[in-house]
Amino acid sequence: MNDLKSVLTFKIEKDGAEFHAWCPELVGCHTHGETVTKALENLKDAV
């Protein structure tokens, strides 16, 4: 069995008091977090 792998772009930007994170390749895949680390963790979960 072959494992398929994809390269996804994760983008994070400051949004007020939190950080907005999204994956442009996955329409509608957005999240946020109080820190960059938390936003990235949340985005990984969303993907």
mmCIF entry with sequence, helices, sheets and N, C-alpha, C, O atoms, coordinates in Angstrom:
data_MODEL
# 
_entry.id   MODEL 
# 
_entity.id                         1 
_entity.type                       polymer 
_entity.pdbx_number_of_molecules   1 
# 
_entity_poly.entity_id                      1 
_entity_poly.type                           'polypeptide(L)' 
_entity_poly.nstd_linkage                   no 
_entity_poly.nstd_monomer                   no 
_entity_poly.pdbx_seq_one_letter_code       MNDLKSVLTFKIEKDGAEFHAWCPELVGCHTHGETVTKALENLKDAV 
_entity_poly.pdbx_seq_one_letter_code_can   MNDLKSVLTFKIEKDGAEFHAWCPELVGCHTHGETVTKALENLKDAV 
_entity_poly.pdbx_strand_id                 A 
# 
loop_
_entity_poly_seq.entity_id 
_entity_poly_seq.num 
_entity_poly_seq.mon_id 
_entity_poly_seq.hetero 
1 1  MET n 
1 2  ASN n 
1 3  ASP n 
1 4  LEU n 
1 5  LYS n 
1 6  SER n 
1 7  VAL n 
1 8  LEU n 
1 9  THR n 
1 10 PHE n 
1 11 LYS n 
1 12 ILE n 
1 13 GLU n 
1 14 LYS n 
1 15 ASP n 
1 16 GLY n 
1 17 ALA n 
1 18 GLU n 
1 19 PHE n 
1 20 HIS n 
1 21 ALA n 
1 22 TRP n 
1 23 CYS n 
1 24 PRO n 
1 25 GLU n 
1 26 LEU n 
1 27 VAL n 
1 28 GLY n 
1 29 CYS n 
1 30 HIS n 
1 31 THR n 
1 32 HIS n 
1 33 GLY n 
1 34 GLU n 
1 35 THR n 
1 36 VAL n 
1 37 THR n 
1 38 LYS n 
1 39 ALA n 
1 40 LEU n 
1 41 GLU n 
1 42 ASN n 
1 43 LEU n 
1 44 LYS n 
1 45 ASP n 
1 46 ALA n 
1 47 VAL n 
# 
_struct_asym.id          A 
_struct_asym.entity_id   1 
# 
_struct_conf.conf_type_id            HELX_P 
_struct_conf.id                      HELX_P1 
_struct_conf.pdbx_PDB_helix_id       AA1 
_struct_conf.beg_label_comp_id       VAL 
_struct_conf.beg_label_asym_id       A 
_struct_conf.beg_label_seq_id        36 
_struct_conf.pdbx_beg_PDB_ins_code   ? 
_struct_conf.end_label_comp_id       ALA 
_struct_conf.end_label_asym_id       A 
_struct_conf.end_label_seq_id        46 
_struct_conf.pdbx_end_PDB_ins_code   ? 
_struct_conf.beg_auth_comp_id        VAL 
_struct_conf.beg_auth_asym_id        A 
_struct_conf.beg_auth_seq_id         36 
_struct_conf.end_auth_comp_id        ALA 
_struct_conf.end_auth_asym_id        A 
_struct_conf.end_auth_seq_id         46 
_struct_conf.pdbx_PDB_helix_class    1 
_struct_conf.details                 ? 
_struct_conf.pdbx_PDB_helix_length   11 
# 
_struct_conf_type.id          HELX_P 
_struct_conf_type.criteria    ? 
_struct_conf_type.reference   ? 
# 
_struct_sheet.id               AA1 
_struct_sheet.type             ? 
_struct_sheet.number_strands   3 
_struct_sheet.details          ? 
# 
loop_
_struct_sheet_order.sheet_id 
_struct_sheet_order.range_id_1 
_struct_sheet_order.range_id_2 
_struct_sheet_order.offset 
_struct_sheet_order.sense 
AA1 1 2 ? anti-parallel 
AA1 2 3 ? anti-parallel 
# 
loop_
_struct_sheet_range.sheet_id 
_struct_sheet_range.id 
_struct_sheet_range.beg_label_comp_id 
_struct_sheet_range.beg_label_asym_id 
_struct_sheet_range.beg_label_seq_id 
_struct_sheet_range.pdbx_beg_PDB_ins_code 
_struct_sheet_range.end_label_comp_id 
_struct_sheet_range.end_label_asym_id 
_struct_sheet_range.end_label_seq_id 
_struct_sheet_range.pdbx_end_PDB_ins_code 
_struct_sheet_range.beg_auth_comp_id 
_struct_sheet_range.beg_auth_asym_id 
_struct_sheet_range.beg_auth_seq_id 
_struct_sheet_range.end_auth_comp_id 
_struct_sheet_range.end_auth_asym_id 
_struct_sheet_range.end_auth_seq_id 
AA1 1 LYS A 11 ? ASP A 15 ? LYS A 11 ASP A 15 
AA1 2 GLU A 18 ? TRP A 22 ? GLU A 18 TRP A 22 
AA1 3 HIS A 30 ? GLY A 33 ? HIS A 30 GLY A 33 
# 
loop_
_atom_site.group_PDB 
_atom_site.id 
_atom_site.type_symbol 
_atom_site.label_atom_id 
_atom_site.label_alt_id 
_atom_site.label_comp_id 
_atom_site.label_asym_id 
_atom_site.label_entity_id 
_atom_site.label_seq_id 
_atom_site.pdbx_PDB_ins_code 
_atom_site.Cartn_x 
_atom_site.Cartn_y 
_atom_site.Cartn_z 
_atom_site.occupancy 
_atom_site.B_iso_or_equiv 
_atom_site.pdbx_formal_charge 
_atom_site.auth_seq_id 
_atom_site.auth_comp_id 
_atom_site.auth_asym_id 
_atom_site.auth_atom_id 
_atom_site.pdbx_PDB_model_num 
ATOM 1   N N  . MET A 1 1  ? 0.841   -1.182 0.000  1.00 0.00 ? 1  MET A N  1 
ATOM 2   C CA . MET A 1 1  ? 0.000   0.000  0.000  1.00 0.00 ? 1  MET A CA 1 
ATOM 3   C C  . MET A 1 1  ? 0.884   1.241  0.000  1.00 0.00 ? 1  MET A C  1 
ATOM 4   O O  . MET A 1 1  ? 1.841   1.319  0.770  1.00 0.00 ? 1  MET A O  1 
ATOM 5   N N  . ASN A 1 2  ? 0.579   2.195  -0.841 1.00 0.00 ? 2  ASN A N  1 
ATOM 6   C CA . ASN A 1 2  ? 1.343   3.435  -0.930 1.00 0.00 ? 2  ASN A CA 1 
ATOM 7   C C  . ASN A 1 2  ? 0.746   4.499  -0.027 1.00 0.00 ? 2  ASN A C  1 
ATOM 8   O O  . ASN A 1 2  ? -0.472  4.657  0.051  1.00 0.00 ? 2  ASN A O  1 
ATOM 9   N N  . ASP A 1 3  ? 1.619   5.222  0.652  1.00 0.00 ? 3  ASP A N  1 
ATOM 10  C CA . ASP A 1 3  ? 1.177   6.359  1.453  1.00 0.00 ? 3  ASP A CA 1 
ATOM 11  C C  . ASP A 1 3  ? 1.240   7.605  0.585  1.00 0.00 ? 3  ASP A C  1 
ATOM 12  O O  . ASP A 1 3  ? 2.280   7.911  0.002  1.00 0.00 ? 3  ASP A O  1 
ATOM 13  N N  . LEU A 1 4  ? 0.142   8.312  0.503  1.00 0.00 ? 4  LEU A N  1 
ATOM 14  C CA . LEU A 1 4  ? 0.120   9.565  -0.237 1.00 0.00 ? 4  LEU A CA 1 
ATOM 15  C C  . LEU A 1 4  ? 0.467   10.697 0.711  1.00 0.00 ? 4  LEU A C  1 
ATOM 16  O O  . LEU A 1 4  ? -0.013  10.739 1.844  1.00 0.00 ? 4  LEU A O  1 
ATOM 17  N N  . LYS A 1 5  ? 1.291   11.603 0.250  1.00 0.00 ? 5  LYS A N  1 
ATOM 18  C CA . LYS A 1 5  ? 1.668   12.754 1.059  1.00 0.00 ? 5  LYS A CA 1 
ATOM 19  C C  . LYS A 1 5  ? 1.390   14.014 0.273  1.00 0.00 ? 5  LYS A C  1 
ATOM 20  O O  . LYS A 1 5  ? 1.584   14.062 -0.942 1.00 0.00 ? 5  LYS A O  1 
ATOM 21  N N  . SER A 1 6  ? 0.937   15.028 0.973  1.00 0.00 ? 6  SER A N  1 
ATOM 22  C CA . SER A 1 6  ? 0.670   16.327 0.368  1.00 0.00 ? 6  SER A CA 1 
ATOM 23  C C  . SER A 1 6  ? 1.444   17.388 1.125  1.00 0.00 ? 6  SER A C  1 
ATOM 24  O O  . SER A 1 6  ? 1.718   17.247 2.317  1.00 0.00 ? 6  SER A O  1 
ATOM 25  N N  . VAL A 1 7  ? 1.787   18.435 0.430  1.00 0.00 ? 7  VAL A N  1 
ATOM 26  C CA . VAL A 1 7  ? 2.407   19.586 1.067  1.00 0.00 ? 7  VAL A CA 1 
ATOM 27  C C  . VAL A 1 7  ? 1.320   20.642 1.219  1.00 0.00 ? 7  VAL A C  1 
ATOM 28  O O  . VAL A 1 7  ? 0.684   21.047 0.245  1.00 0.00 ? 7  VAL A O  1 
ATOM 29  N N  . LEU A 1 8  ? 1.121   21.078 2.456  1.00 0.00 ? 8  LEU A N  1 
ATOM 30  C CA . LEU A 1 8  ? 0.122   22.096 2.739  1.00 0.00 ? 8  LEU A CA 1 
ATOM 31  C C  . LEU A 1 8  ? 0.803   23.336 3.308  1.00 0.00 ? 8  LEU A C  1 
ATOM 32  O O  . LEU A 1 8  ? 1.795   23.233 4.031  1.00 0.00 ? 8  LEU A O  1 
ATOM 33  N N  . THR A 1 9  ? 0.278   24.475 2.986  1.00 0.00 ? 9  THR A N  1 
ATOM 34  C CA . THR A 1 9  ? 0.781   25.742 3.497  1.00 0.00 ? 9  THR A CA 1 
ATOM 35  C C  . THR A 1 9  ? -0.029  26.143 4.716  1.00 0.00 ? 9  THR A C  1 
ATOM 36  O O  . THR A 1 9  ? -1.258  26.188 4.659  1.00 0.00 ? 9  THR A O  1 
ATOM 37  N N  . PHE A 1 10 ? 0.640   26.432 5.802  1.00 0.00 ? 10 PHE A N  1 
ATOM 38  C CA . PHE A 1 10 ? -0.020  26.937 7.003  1.00 0.00 ? 10 PHE A CA 1 
ATOM 39  C C  . PHE A 1 10 ? 0.343   28.403 7.138  1.00 0.00 ? 10 PHE A C  1 
ATOM 40  O O  . PHE A 1 10 ? 1.522   28.755 7.123  1.00 0.00 ? 10 PHE A O  1 
ATOM 41  N N  . LYS A 1 11 ? -0.651  29.256 7.269  1.00 0.00 ? 11 LYS A N  1 
ATOM 42  C CA . LYS A 1 11 ? -0.420  30.691 7.424  1.00 0.00 ? 11 LYS A CA 1 
ATOM 43  C C  . LYS A 1 11 ? -0.979  31.132 8.766  1.00 0.00 ? 11 LYS A C  1 
ATOM 44  O O  . LYS A 1 11 ? -2.060  30.709 9.175  1.00 0.00 ? 11 LYS A O  1 
ATOM 45  N N  . ILE A 1 12 ? -0.229  31.985 9.440  1.00 0.00 ? 12 ILE A N  1 
ATOM 46  C CA . ILE A 1 12 ? -0.647  32.497 10.737 1.00 0.00 ? 12 ILE A CA 1 
ATOM 47  C C  . ILE A 1 12 ? -0.376  33.998 10.754 1.00 0.00 ? 12 ILE A C  1 
ATOM 48  O O  . ILE A 1 12 ? 0.700   34.453 10.365 1.00 0.00 ? 12 ILE A O  1 
ATOM 49  N N  . GLU A 1 13 ? -1.373  34.763 11.212 1.00 0.00 ? 13 GLU A N  1 
ATOM 50  C CA . GLU A 1 13 ? -1.174  36.208 11.340 1.00 0.00 ? 13 GLU A CA 1 
ATOM 51  C C  . GLU A 1 13 ? -1.852  36.707 12.611 1.00 0.00 ? 13 GLU A C  1 
ATOM 52  O O  . GLU A 1 13 ? -2.812  36.112 13.100 1.00 0.00 ? 13 GLU A O  1 
ATOM 53  N N  . LYS A 1 14 ? -1.333  37.799 13.127 1.00 0.00 ? 14 LYS A N  1 
ATOM 54  C CA . LYS A 1 14 ? -1.895  38.440 14.316 1.00 0.00 ? 14 LYS A CA 1 
ATOM 55  C C  . LYS A 1 14 ? -3.265  38.987 13.965 1.00 0.00 ? 14 LYS A C  1 
ATOM 56  O O  . LYS A 1 14 ? -3.441  39.615 12.921 1.00 0.00 ? 14 LYS A O  1 
ATOM 57  N N  . ASP A 1 15 ? -4.244  38.746 14.845 1.00 0.00 ? 15 ASP A N  1 
ATOM 58  C CA . ASP A 1 15 ? -5.611  39.226 14.630 1.00 0.00 ? 15 ASP A CA 1 
ATOM 59  C C  . ASP A 1 15 ? -6.139  39.735 15.969 1.00 0.00 ? 15 ASP A C  1 
ATOM 60  O O  . ASP A 1 15 ? -6.749  38.986 16.731 1.00 0.00 ? 15 ASP A O  1 
ATOM 61  N N  . GLY A 1 16 ? -5.901  40.999 16.244 1.00 0.00 ? 16 GLY A N  1 
ATOM 62  C CA . GLY A 1 16 ? -6.303  41.548 17.537 1.00 0.00 ? 16 GLY A CA 1 
ATOM 63  C C  . GLY A 1 16 ? -5.458  40.946 18.640 1.00 0.00 ? 16 GLY A C  1 
ATOM 64  O O  . GLY A 1 16 ? -4.230  41.007 18.589 1.00 0.00 ? 16 GLY A O  1 
ATOM 65  N N  . ALA A 1 17 ? -6.108  40.366 19.636 1.00 0.00 ? 17 ALA A N  1 
ATOM 66  C CA . ALA A 1 17 ? -5.401  39.773 20.767 1.00 0.00 ? 17 ALA A CA 1 
ATOM 67  C C  . ALA A 1 17 ? -5.024  38.314 20.509 1.00 0.00 ? 17 ALA A C  1 
ATOM 68  O O  . ALA A 1 17 ? -4.337  37.706 21.330 1.00 0.00 ? 17 ALA A O  1 
ATOM 69  N N  . GLU A 1 18 ? -5.462  37.739 19.379 1.00 0.00 ? 18 GLU A N  1 
ATOM 70  C CA . GLU A 1 18 ? -5.199  36.335 19.075 1.00 0.00 ? 18 GLU A CA 1 
ATOM 71  C C  . GLU A 1 18 ? -4.483  36.206 17.738 1.00 0.00 ? 18 GLU A C  1 
ATOM 72  O O  . GLU A 1 18 ? -4.117  37.202 17.114 1.00 0.00 ? 18 GLU A O  1 
ATOM 73  N N  . PHE A 1 19 ? -4.290  34.967 17.313 1.00 0.00 ? 19 PHE A N  1 
ATOM 74  C CA . PHE A 1 19 ? -3.660  34.675 16.029 1.00 0.00 ? 19 PHE A CA 1 
ATOM 75  C C  . PHE A 1 19 ? -4.621  33.862 15.170 1.00 0.00 ? 19 PHE A C  1 
ATOM 76  O O  . PHE A 1 19 ? -5.209  32.883 15.630 1.00 0.00 ? 19 PHE A O  1 
ATOM 77  N N  . HIS A 1 20 ? -4.769  34.279 13.926 1.00 0.00 ? 20 HIS A N  1 
ATOM 78  C CA . HIS A 1 20 ? -5.628  33.607 12.946 1.00 0.00 ? 20 HIS A CA 1 
ATOM 79  C C  . HIS A 1 20 ? -4.741  32.672 12.129 1.00 0.00 ? 20 HIS A C  1 
ATOM 80  O O  . HIS A 1 20 ? -3.685  33.078 11.644 1.00 0.00 ? 20 HIS A O  1 
ATOM 81  N N  . ALA A 1 21 ? -5.169  31.428 11.978 1.00 0.00 ? 21 ALA A N  1 
ATOM 82  C CA . ALA A 1 21 ? -4.396  30.440 11.219 1.00 0.00 ? 21 ALA A CA 1 
ATOM 83  C C  . ALA A 1 21 ? -5.295  29.801 10.173 1.00 0.00 ? 21 ALA A C  1 
ATOM 84  O O  . ALA A 1 21 ? -6.468  29.531 10.429 1.00 0.00 ? 21 ALA A O  1 
ATOM 85  N N  . TRP A 1 22 ? -4.728  29.558 8.978  1.00 0.00 ? 22 TRP A N  1 
ATOM 86  C CA . TRP A 1 22 ? -5.503  28.927 7.925  1.00 0.00 ? 22 TRP A CA 1 
ATOM 87  C C  . TRP A 1 22 ? -4.595  28.189 6.957  1.00 0.00 ? 22 TRP A C  1 
ATOM 88  O O  . TRP A 1 22 ? -3.382  28.401 6.920  1.00 0.00 ? 22 TRP A O  1 
ATOM 89  N N  . CYS A 1 23 ? -5.218  27.318 6.178  1.00 0.00 ? 23 CYS A N  1 
ATOM 90  C CA . CYS A 1 23 ? -4.523  26.523 5.168  1.00 0.00 ? 23 CYS A CA 1 
ATOM 91  C C  . CYS A 1 23 ? -5.157  26.864 3.815  1.00 0.00 ? 23 CYS A C  1 
ATOM 92  O O  . CYS A 1 23 ? -6.265  26.409 3.531  1.00 0.00 ? 23 CYS A O  1 
ATOM 93  N N  . PRO A 1 24 ? -4.475  27.658 2.973  1.00 0.00 ? 24 PRO A N  1 
ATOM 94  C CA . PRO A 1 24 ? -5.062  28.097 1.709  1.00 0.00 ? 24 PRO A CA 1 
ATOM 95  C C  . PRO A 1 24 ? -5.512  26.962 0.787  1.00 0.00 ? 24 PRO A C  1 
ATOM 96  O O  . PRO A 1 24 ? -6.460  27.130 0.019  1.00 0.00 ? 24 PRO A O  1 
ATOM 97  N N  . GLU A 1 25 ? -4.847  25.818 0.856  1.00 0.00 ? 25 GLU A N  1 
ATOM 98  C CA . GLU A 1 25 ? -5.204  24.705 -0.027 1.00 0.00 ? 25 GLU A CA 1 
ATOM 99  C C  . GLU A 1 25 ? -6.503  24.022 0.381  1.00 0.00 ? 25 GLU A C  1 
ATOM 100 O O  . GLU A 1 25 ? -7.109  23.312 -0.423 1.00 0.00 ? 25 GLU A O  1 
ATOM 101 N N  . LEU A 1 26 ? -6.934  24.227 1.617  1.00 0.00 ? 26 LEU A N  1 
ATOM 102 C CA . LEU A 1 26 ? -8.168  23.611 2.112  1.00 0.00 ? 26 LEU A CA 1 
ATOM 103 C C  . LEU A 1 26 ? -9.192  24.704 2.391  1.00 0.00 ? 26 LEU A C  1 
ATOM 104 O O  . LEU A 1 26 ? -9.194  25.312 3.462  1.00 0.00 ? 26 LEU A O  1 
ATOM 105 N N  . VAL A 1 27 ? -10.046 24.941 1.431  1.00 0.00 ? 27 VAL A N  1 
ATOM 106 C CA . VAL A 1 27 ? -11.040 26.006 1.539  1.00 0.00 ? 27 VAL A CA 1 
ATOM 107 C C  . VAL A 1 27 ? -11.873 25.829 2.808  1.00 0.00 ? 27 VAL A C  1 
ATOM 108 O O  . VAL A 1 27 ? -12.417 24.756 3.068  1.00 0.00 ? 27 VAL A O  1 
ATOM 109 N N  . GLY A 1 28 ? -11.958 26.893 3.583  1.00 0.00 ? 28 GLY A N  1 
ATOM 110 C CA . GLY A 1 28 ? -12.752 26.864 4.804  1.00 0.00 ? 28 GLY A CA 1 
ATOM 111 C C  . GLY A 1 28 ? -11.996 26.369 6.026  1.00 0.00 ? 28 GLY A C  1 
ATOM 112 O O  . GLY A 1 28 ? -12.568 26.301 7.113  1.00 0.00 ? 28 GLY A O  1 
ATOM 113 N N  . CYS A 1 29 ? -10.722 26.022 5.873  1.00 0.00 ? 29 CYS A N  1 
ATOM 114 C CA . CYS A 1 29 ? -9.932  25.516 6.997  1.00 0.00 ? 29 CYS A CA 1 
ATOM 115 C C  . CYS A 1 29 ? -9.262  26.702 7.701  1.00 0.00 ? 29 CYS A C  1 
ATOM 116 O O  . CYS A 1 29 ? -8.157  27.111 7.343  1.00 0.00 ? 29 CYS A O  1 
ATOM 117 N N  . HIS A 1 30 ? -9.953  27.242 8.705  1.00 0.00 ? 30 HIS A N  1 
ATOM 118 C CA . HIS A 1 30 ? -9.482  28.391 9.480  1.00 0.00 ? 30 HIS A CA 1 
ATOM 119 C C  . HIS A 1 30 ? -9.637  28.084 10.955 1.00 0.00 ? 30 HIS A C  1 
ATOM 120 O O  . HIS A 1 30 ? -10.533 27.338 11.349 1.00 0.00 ? 30 HIS A O  1 
ATOM 121 N N  . THR A 1 31 ? -8.774  28.654 11.763 1.00 0.00 ? 31 THR A N  1 
ATOM 122 C CA . THR A 1 31 ? -8.891  28.527 13.208 1.00 0.00 ? 31 THR A CA 1 
ATOM 123 C C  . THR A 1 31 ? -8.148  29.686 13.856 1.00 0.00 ? 31 THR A C  1 
ATOM 124 O O  . THR A 1 31 ? -7.680  30.588 13.161 1.00 0.00 ? 31 THR A O  1 
ATOM 125 N N  . HIS A 1 32 ? -8.037  29.672 15.163 1.00 0.00 ? 32 HIS A N  1 
ATOM 126 C CA . HIS A 1 32 ? -7.335  30.738 15.874 1.00 0.00 ? 32 HIS A CA 1 
ATOM 127 C C  . HIS A 1 32 ? -6.764  30.190 17.171 1.00 0.00 ? 32 HIS A C  1 
ATOM 128 O O  . HIS A 1 32 ? -7.036  29.050 17.549 1.00 0.00 ? 32 HIS A O  1 
ATOM 129 N N  . GLY A 1 33 ? -5.976  31.006 17.846 1.00 0.00 ? 33 GLY A N  1 
ATOM 130 C CA . GLY A 1 33 ? -5.419  30.628 19.136 1.00 0.00 ? 33 GLY A CA 1 
ATOM 131 C C  . GLY A 1 33 ? -4.850  31.841 19.839 1.00 0.00 ? 33 GLY A C  1 
ATOM 132 O O  . GLY A 1 33 ? -4.578  32.862 19.207 1.00 0.00 ? 33 GLY A O  1 
ATOM 133 N N  . GLU A 1 34 ? -4.671  31.733 21.141 1.00 0.00 ? 34 GLU A N  1 
ATOM 134 C CA . GLU A 1 34 ? -4.137  32.843 21.932 1.00 0.00 ? 34 GLU A CA 1 
ATOM 135 C C  . GLU A 1 34 ? -2.659  33.087 21.652 1.00 0.00 ? 34 GLU A C  1 
ATOM 136 O O  . GLU A 1 34 ? -2.164  34.196 21.851 1.00 0.00 ? 34 GLU A O  1 
ATOM 137 N N  . THR A 1 35 ? -1.947  32.050 21.190 1.00 0.00 ? 35 THR A N  1 
ATOM 138 C CA . THR A 1 35 ? -0.527  32.159 20.839 1.00 0.00 ? 35 THR A CA 1 
ATOM 139 C C  . THR A 1 35 ? -0.326  31.545 19.458 1.00 0.00 ? 35 THR A C  1 
ATOM 140 O O  . THR A 1 35 ? -1.200  30.846 18.945 1.00 0.00 ? 35 THR A O  1 
ATOM 141 N N  . VAL A 1 36 ? 0.828   31.814 18.867 1.00 0.00 ? 36 VAL A N  1 
ATOM 142 C CA . VAL A 1 36 ? 1.153   31.205 17.569 1.00 0.00 ? 36 VAL A CA 1 
ATOM 143 C C  . VAL A 1 36 ? 1.156   29.682 17.705 1.00 0.00 ? 36 VAL A C  1 
ATOM 144 O O  . VAL A 1 36 ? 0.636   28.975 16.842 1.00 0.00 ? 36 VAL A O  1 
ATOM 145 N N  . THR A 1 37 ? 1.739   29.186 18.786 1.00 0.00 ? 37 THR A N  1 
ATOM 146 C CA . THR A 1 37 ? 1.810   27.742 19.004 1.00 0.00 ? 37 THR A CA 1 
ATOM 147 C C  . THR A 1 37 ? 0.419   27.129 19.099 1.00 0.00 ? 37 THR A C  1 
ATOM 148 O O  . THR A 1 37 ? 0.155   26.096 18.484 1.00 0.00 ? 37 THR A O  1 
ATOM 149 N N  . LYS A 1 38 ? -0.468  27.750 19.858 1.00 0.00 ? 38 LYS A N  1 
ATOM 150 C CA . LYS A 1 38 ? -1.822  27.234 20.009 1.00 0.00 ? 38 LYS A CA 1 
ATOM 151 C C  . LYS A 1 38 ? -2.585  27.306 18.682 1.00 0.00 ? 38 LYS A C  1 
ATOM 152 O O  . LYS A 1 38 ? -3.329  26.384 18.348 1.00 0.00 ? 38 LYS A O  1 
ATOM 153 N N  . ALA A 1 39 ? -2.406  28.388 17.929 1.00 0.00 ? 39 ALA A N  1 
ATOM 154 C CA . ALA A 1 39 ? -3.059  28.511 16.624 1.00 0.00 ? 39 ALA A CA 1 
ATOM 155 C C  . ALA A 1 39 ? -2.585  27.403 15.682 1.00 0.00 ? 39 ALA A C  1 
ATOM 156 O O  . ALA A 1 39 ? -3.383  26.832 14.939 1.00 0.00 ? 39 ALA A O  1 
ATOM 157 N N  . LEU A 1 40 ? -1.294  27.105 15.716 1.00 0.00 ? 40 LEU A N  1 
ATOM 158 C CA . LEU A 1 40 ? -0.741  26.039 14.865 1.00 0.00 ? 40 LEU A CA 1 
ATOM 159 C C  . LEU A 1 40 ? -1.271  24.676 15.299 1.00 0.00 ? 40 LEU A C  1 
ATOM 160 O O  . LEU A 1 40 ? -1.626  23.857 14.450 1.00 0.00 ? 40 LEU A O  1 
ATOM 161 N N  . GLU A 1 41 ? -1.331  24.420 16.593 1.00 0.00 ? 41 GLU A N  1 
ATOM 162 C CA . GLU A 1 41 ? -1.905  23.160 17.090 1.00 0.00 ? 41 GLU A CA 1 
ATOM 163 C C  . GLU A 1 41 ? -3.349  23.012 16.641 1.00 0.00 ? 41 GLU A C  1 
ATOM 164 O O  . GLU A 1 41 ? -3.759  21.944 16.185 1.00 0.00 ? 41 GLU A O  1 
ATOM 165 N N  . ASN A 1 42 ? -4.118  24.087 16.772 1.00 0.00 ? 42 ASN A N  1 
ATOM 166 C CA . ASN A 1 42 ? -5.527  24.050 16.360 1.00 0.00 ? 42 ASN A CA 1 
ATOM 167 C C  . ASN A 1 42 ? -5.654  23.811 14.861 1.00 0.00 ? 42 ASN A C  1 
ATOM 168 O O  . ASN A 1 42 ? -6.548  23.087 14.423 1.00 0.00 ? 42 ASN A O  1 
ATOM 169 N N  . LEU A 1 43 ? -4.774  24.408 14.079 1.00 0.00 ? 43 LEU A N  1 
ATOM 170 C CA . LEU A 1 43 ? -4.823  24.229 12.630 1.00 0.00 ? 43 LEU A CA 1 
ATOM 171 C C  . LEU A 1 43 ? -4.486  22.790 12.247 1.00 0.00 ? 43 LEU A C  1 
ATOM 172 O O  . LEU A 1 43 ? -5.118  22.219 11.358 1.00 0.00 ? 43 LEU A O  1 
ATOM 173 N N  . LYS A 1 44 ? -3.503  22.212 12.907 1.00 0.00 ? 44 LYS A N  1 
ATOM 174 C CA . LYS A 1 44 ? -3.171  20.802 12.646 1.00 0.00 ? 44 LYS A CA 1 
ATOM 175 C C  . LYS A 1 44 ? -4.358  19.905 12.942 1.00 0.00 ? 44 LYS A C  1 
ATOM 176 O O  . LYS A 1 44 ? -4.634  18.966 12.196 1.00 0.00 ? 44 LYS A O  1 
ATOM 177 N N  . ASP A 1 45 ? -5.067  20.195 14.038 1.00 0.00 ? 45 ASP A N  1 
ATOM 178 C CA . ASP A 1 45 ? -6.274  19.431 14.371 1.00 0.00 ? 45 ASP A CA 1 
ATOM 179 C C  . ASP A 1 45 ? -7.346  19.615 13.303 1.00 0.00 ? 45 ASP A C  1 
ATOM 180 O O  . ASP A 1 45 ? -8.025  18.656 12.935 1.00 0.00 ? 45 ASP A O  1 
ATOM 181 N N  . ALA A 1 46 ? -7.503  20.842 12.802 1.00 0.00 ? 46 ALA A N  1 
ATOM 182 C CA . ALA A 1 46 ? -8.533  21.135 11.799 1.00 0.00 ? 46 ALA A CA 1 
ATOM 183 C C  . ALA A 1 46 ? -8.248  20.422 10.483 1.00 0.00 ? 46 ALA A C  1 
ATOM 184 O O  . ALA A 1 46 ? -9.167  19.949 9.814  1.00 0.00 ? 46 ALA A O  1 
ATOM 185 N N  . VAL A 1 47 ? -6.977  20.348 10.118 1.00 0.00 ? 47 VAL A N  1 
ATOM 186 C CA . VAL A 1 47 ? -6.596  19.675 8.868  1.00 0.00 ? 47 VAL A CA 1 
ATOM 187 C C  . VAL A 1 47 ? -6.894  18.200 8.991  1.00 0.00 ? 47 VAL A C  1 
ATOM 188 O O  . VAL A 1 47 ? -6.651  17.441 8.053  1.00 0.00 ? 47 VAL A O  1 
# 
